[in-house]
Every structure is written in structure tokens, then in C-alpha cells.
Amino acid sequence: MAPKHTGIWAQTLVEALRKRGISNQVIVGNTGISLRALEGDEPKIGFDDLALLFERAEEVTGDNLIGFNHGQGLDYRRGGLIAFTGVSSPTVRTCLHNFARYQRISSDAIELSTTKLDDRGLVEWHFKVPRSVTRRQYVEFGGTGVVDIIRRLTNRRVTPQKIEFRHFRKTNLKPISQFFGCSVEYGSDENRITLKQTDLDLPLRSADSQLYKMLRKFSEEALEKTGSNKSSILIALEERVAANPGKSQDDVAKELGMSTRTLSRRLTEEGTTYFRMVEAYRKAMAKSMLSGTDMQFTEVAHVLGYADASTFSTAFKRWVDKTPSQYRDATASR
């Protein structure tokens, strides 16, 4: 069965093409795509058809920047629960982490990863479809949309350090580089956006702590009901780490019904370790709580599974070269 993806942005693309006076018949051509799949409030579409629709849009308009252009100025509210959870987040960093986590609710075709966000500022994404499925326009749409929404939500012209796309492009390079304001590399090993750590900690104008708490709850429930293509072992570990970051690997292995050695091997196969997963979670949550709440350091330490504030402070300084107090003061001044 072909991977399914949210049809919201295909829906907005078709609307834009219709406004140009292009008929449904011309939009579809001989692709075999049914636009009926895009009707209603929660449209779903096979990813192959979604990618093909964006490529078809280039063909019928003669605009090979159509994905790039369509990714700017979108009404993010059309994105539903995932979008609102992201934009109610306290900072750019937490917004991106939430997009990555809850993207799985709306698509089993895309893998959006922020595992390298906290250390290297990287957002990476790829699609679980054969490389034969051309998706250049949709990839440029997504990359542009991420940067555009960050700028709108922070009211700053956030400039990435680097943009990387897996596809190749030979024409109309200047408008894209001008928009991003940084080096744009084509033919990379992955689709990737590199952001500055200072930009990741910018507060969102749309942040709402009460709404955020409620939407996170709804999103977690939706994620549980929807399931995920993510490795079952990683899902199980994420749940246990979030529930108790201080739990040992031995205890978690027992809960999962396997030996510690087997758990280590499974995680190695996934390209990570238990320590790295716990550290990544603690670091991301610590930054979020310090910049987005007034929680006492002892409370933060307790939530993250540390014995006391001193132990937490030592770990936090190792992560960001600042004490929790210095970090909170620095983010409060921005």
C-alpha cells in the first residue's frame, strides 16, 4: 500500500491553481489523480500522488519555483492539531521538536527528524518512498514553509546557516538563495536545514502555555491512536524516557522483556544509545522549561529525573556551557 500523507497542502495548491484560472481537468491531465480525495476538512492522499500533483503544477504553469512560492505565506491554521501544537510552543526549538514528533499523526510517508537539533541545529527530513518518485517541488515547498513560518512566528528574518536538498536544480537558483539568505546546496545526502542555536531559542509570538499544555495532551492521544512507522523500540523507549528520565537502562530493558545487551544492540541498529536518547530528551526539555516557564530549578531537576538541582546544573552546563540561571537570564533578554 502506498504511503499516505495529509492532503491539506495539496488542497491549497489546487485552490491556488484554480485561482489562476486552471481547470480541474487541466490540473489532473493524464496523471490519474482524483481531486475528490482532497475534498473535506481532513483530506488524505497517497504520497506518490501528492508529489506528482506538485510536479504537475510546475508543468501546467511553466513555473519551476511553484513549490518554493507556494510554501510562503500559507495559513498554518489549515494544518490542524499539529500546526496549533507547534505554534503554541514557547520557542522555535520546541515548535520544531513538536512538528517532528506529531508529523507522524498526519503522514506515514515522511520522516522529520530533530535528533540533531539541540547539538547541531539540524532539521532533517526524507520520504519513505522510492527515489523514482520525483518530489522536488514538494521538498522545496516544505523547506520554504518551515523557514517562512519561523520568521512569521518570531517576527524576525531568521536566516539559516545552510539549506541542503537531495534533489538537483540548475535554474532559478537566485530567488531561492535570496529568500533563505544563506548557502543552498543541491544534491546533498539529505534534506536538511541548519539553524543557529540562538534562533532556536527565540520565543514565538503565538506561544500560549495553557493552550500548549492542552494541545500536547490531545496530540499525544492522537499519536497513540494513529500509530507510527517509527521503530517500535524507539517509540517504546521515548514513552519510558518521557515518563521517567531517571530510570536506568537495565530497568527499561526488563520492562521491555529483554536483556540490557539486547536493548543496546537494538539501539545500535537504530543509530543511537540509551544514554543519547535520555540526554537528548533532558536537554531539550530543560531548555524548554527554563526559557518557557518560571519553574524553580529544583522542580526542573525533579521532572528530568535528577537527584537534586546541583546535579542537574552540572549536566546543563556541560550541554550549553551556561548554568541554568545564566541560560534563563540570556533567553529572557531576547
C-alpha positions in Angstrom: 0.0 0.0 0.0 1.4 3.4 -1.0 2.3 5.7 2.0 -0.5 8.2 2.8 0.1 11.9 3.6 -2.0 14.8 4.7 -3.8 16.3 1.7 -4.1 19.8 3.2 -1.3 21.4 1.2 -2.3 19.6 -2.0 -5.7 21.1 -1.3 -4.3 24.6 -1.0 -2.2 24.0 -4.2 -5.3 23.1 -6.2 -7.1 26.1 -4.8 -4.2 28.3 -5.9 -4.2 26.8 -9.4 -7.9 27.3 -9.7 -7.5 31.0 -8.9 -5.1 31.2 -11.8 -8.0 30.0 -14.0 -6.7 26.5 -14.5 -9.4 23.9 -14.6 -9.6 20.6 -12.7 -9.2 18.7 -16.0 -6.0 20.5 -16.8 -4.7 20.2 -13.3 -5.1 16.5 -13.4 -4.2 15.8 -17.0 -3.4 12.2 -17.5 -2.0 11.6 -14.1 -4.9 9.6 -12.8 -5.1 11.6 -9.6 -8.6 12.0 -8.2 -9.2 15.5 -6.8 -12.1 14.1 -4.8 -9.5 12.8 -2.3 -8.8 16.5 -1.5 -12.4 17.4 -0.5 -13.4 17.9 3.1 -11.6 19.1 6.2 -9.2 16.2 6.6 -8.1 15.1 3.1 -5.6 12.3 2.7 -3.7 11.4 -0.4 -1.1 8.9 -1.5 2.3 10.4 -1.3 3.1 9.4 -4.8 0.0 11.4 -6.0 0.9 14.3 -3.8 4.4 14.6 -5.2 3.1 14.1 -8.7 0.5 16.9 -8.2 3.2 19.4 -7.3 5.3 18.3 -10.3 2.1 18.6 -12.5 1.6 22.2 -11.1 5.0 23.1 -12.5 4.1 21.6 -15.8 0.8 23.4 -16.2 2.0 26.8 -15.0 5.5 26.7 -16.5 6.7 27.9 -13.1 9.6 25.8 -11.8 9.5 27.7 -8.5 5.9 26.8 -7.8 6.6 24.7 -4.7 9.0 27.3 -3.3 6.4 30.1 -3.9 3.6 28.1 -2.5 5.5 27.5 0.7 5.4 31.2 1.6 2.6 32.9 3.4 0.5 29.8 4.0 -2.3 29.9 6.6 -0.7 27.5 9.1 -4.1 27.1 10.7 -5.1 24.8 7.9 -2.6 22.3 9.3 -4.9 21.5 12.2 -3.8 20.0 15.5 -0.2 19.5 14.6 0.2 23.1 13.5 -1.5 24.6 16.5 0.6 22.4 18.9 3.7 23.7 17.2 2.8 27.4 17.1 1.6 27.4 20.7 5.0 26.1 21.8 7.2 28.5 23.8 10.2 28.6 21.4 11.3 27.8 17.9 13.2 24.8 19.3 10.1 23.3 21.0 8.0 24.1 18.0 10.3 22.1 15.7 10.5 19.2 18.1 6.7 19.1 18.2 6.4 19.2 14.5 8.8 16.3 14.2 7.1 14.2 16.9 3.5 14.8 15.7 4.1 14.8 12.0 3.6 11.0 12.3 -0.1 11.7 13.0 -0.7 13.0 9.5 1.7 11.1 7.4 3.3 7.7 7.2 5.4 8.8 4.2 7.6 11.5 5.8 10.3 11.2 8.4 11.0 14.6 10.0 13.9 14.3 12.5 15.1 16.8 15.1 17.5 14.3 16.8 20.4 16.6 15.9 18.6 19.9 16.5 19.9 20.5 20.1 23.5 19.8 19.3 23.9 20.9 15.7 20.8 22.9 14.9 19.8 20.4 12.2 16.3 19.6 11.0 16.3 16.7 8.5 13.5 15.1 6.5 13.1 12.4 3.9 10.3 10.3 2.5 9.7 6.6 2.7 9.2 6.2 -1.0 11.4 5.1 -3.9 13.8 7.7 -5.3 12.0 7.2 -8.5 9.1 9.3 -7.1 10.0 12.8 -8.1 9.4 15.2 -5.2 11.5 18.3 -5.9 8.6 20.8 -5.8 7.2 19.3 -2.6 10.5 19.2 -0.9 11.2 22.9 -1.7 7.7 23.7 -0.6 8.3 22.1 2.8 11.7 23.6 3.4 10.5 27.1 2.4 7.4 26.7 4.6 9.4 25.8 7.7 11.6 28.9 7.4 8.7 31.1 6.5 6.6 30.1 9.5 9.6 30.6 11.8 10.1 34.1 10.6 6.4 34.9 10.9 6.0 33.5 14.4 9.2 35.2 15.7 8.7 38.4 13.7 12.4 38.2 12.7 14.1 37.4 9.5 15.7 34.2 10.8 18.5 33.2 8.5 19.5 29.6 8.4 23.2 28.8 8.3 22.7 26.3 5.5 20.0 24.7 3.4 20.5 21.3 1.8 18.3 19.5 -0.7 18.7 16.0 -2.0 17.4 16.9 -5.5 19.3 18.9 -8.1 18.5 22.3 -9.5 20.2 24.2 -12.3 17.9 27.1 -12.9 16.3 29.9 -10.8 18.8 29.5 -8.1 19.0 33.2 -7.1 15.4 33.7 -5.8 15.8 30.7 -3.5 19.2 31.8 -2.1 17.8 35.3 -1.6 14.8 34.0 0.3 16.9 31.8 2.6 19.8 34.3 2.9 22.3 31.5 3.1 24.1 28.8 1.2 21.8 26.4 -0.6 23.3 23.1 -1.6 21.7 20.7 -4.0 22.4 17.0 -4.4 23.0 16.5 -0.7 22.7 13.2 1.1 19.6 14.5 2.9 17.1 17.3 3.0 18.4 19.5 5.8 18.1 22.9 7.4 20.8 24.1 9.8 19.7 26.8 12.2 21.6 28.9 14.7 21.2 27.9 18.4 20.3 31.5 19.3 17.5 31.4 16.8 16.2 28.1 18.1 15.7 29.8 21.5 13.7 32.7 20.1 10.2 32.9 21.7 7.2 32.5 19.5 4.7 35.4 19.4 1.9 32.8 19.3 3.1 30.9 22.4 0.3 30.1 24.9 1.3 27.9 27.8 -2.2 26.8 28.8 -3.2 26.0 25.2 0.1 24.3 24.6 -0.3 22.0 27.6 -3.8 21.0 26.4 -2.8 20.5 22.7 0.2 18.4 23.7 -2.2 16.1 25.5 -4.5 15.9 22.5 -1.6 15.3 20.2 -0.2 12.5 22.4 -3.6 10.8 22.4 -3.8 11.2 18.6 -0.3 9.8 18.2 -1.2 6.8 20.3 -4.3 6.1 18.3 -2.6 6.6 14.9 0.5 4.5 15.4 3.7 5.2 13.6 6.2 3.9 11.1 8.9 4.7 13.6 10.8 1.8 15.0 8.7 0.2 17.8 11.7 0.0 20.1 12.3 3.8 19.7 8.6 4.5 20.4 8.7 2.3 23.5 11.8 4.0 24.8 10.5 7.5 24.1 7.5 6.8 26.2 9.5 5.4 29.1 12.1 8.2 29.0 9.3 10.8 29.0 7.6 9.1 31.9 10.8 8.7 33.9 14.1 10.1 32.5 15.9 8.9 35.6 15.2 5.2 35.0 18.3 3.0 34.3 18.8 1.1 31.1 18.7 -2.1 33.0 15.3 -1.4 34.4 13.9 -0.3 31.0 15.3 -3.4 29.4 13.5 -5.6 32.0 10.2 -3.7 31.3 10.6 -4.4 27.6 11.2 -8.1 28.3 14.8 -8.2 27.0 18.3 -8.2 28.3 20.4 -5.0 28.6 22.7 -6.3 25.9 19.8 -7.0 23.5 18.5 -3.5 24.1 21.9 -2.0 23.4 22.2 -3.9 20.2 18.7 -2.8 19.0 19.5 0.8 19.7 22.9 0.5 17.9 20.9 -0.7 14.9 18.8 2.4 15.2 21.9 4.6 15.3 21.6 5.6 18.9 22.2 4.6 22.5 20.1 4.8 25.6 22.3 7.5 27.1 22.0 9.6 24.0 18.2 9.3 24.0 17.9 10.3 27.6 20.4 13.1 27.2 18.6 14.5 24.2 15.3 14.4 25.9 16.6 16.0 29.1 18.5 18.7 27.2 15.5 19.7 25.0 13.1 19.7 27.9 15.4 21.6 30.2 15.9 24.4 27.6 12.1 24.5 27.0 11.3 24.7 30.7 14.0 27.2 31.5 13.0 29.5 28.7 9.3 29.0 28.6 8.3 28.6 32.3 9.1 30.1 35.7 9.7 26.7 37.2 12.2 26.5 40.0 15.5 24.7 39.2 14.7 22.1 41.8 11.4 21.4 40.0 13.1 21.2 36.6 15.6 18.8 38.1 12.9 16.6 39.6 10.9 16.5 36.3 14.0 15.4 34.5 14.9 12.7 36.9 17.9 14.3 38.7 18.5 13.7 42.4 19.0 17.4 43.1 19.4 20.8 41.4 23.2 20.7 41.7 23.4 17.5 39.6 21.1 19.0 37.1 23.0 22.2 36.9 26.3 20.4 36.3 24.7 18.4 33.4 23.1 21.5 31.9 26.4 23.5 32.0 28.0 20.6 30.1 25.3 20.8 27.4 25.2 24.5 26.8 28.2 26.0 28.6 25.9 28.0 30.8 24.3 27.5 34.2 20.5 27.2 34.3 20.4 30.7 35.8 22.6 32.2 33.1 20.6 30.4 30.4 17.3 31.7 31.7 18.6 35.3 32.0 20.0 35.1 28.5 16.8 33.9 26.9 14.7 36.3 28.9 16.6 39.2 27.5 15.8 38.3 23.9 
